[in-house]
């Protein structure tokens, strides 16, 4: 099963990315906020950003982290000029 952007909201907190219980990461909220803001900025500046068609996304051999060996993204056009702030 791959990543689903539209996955059920009820299952969002069922992973162990930031630990669990007493070992829960103290910076988890900040990390989630930073990722959300970065993805929102990318989507705003590059609305045509998408995965390269036909690529095979292979998991990296790592028992502790979920990672991929390579994931190619394609931008079909130049950044939008809607925002003047830098990323």
Beta strands, then each sheet from edge to edge (+ up, - down):
strand 1: 50-51
strand 2: 73-74
sheet 1: 1+ 2-
end
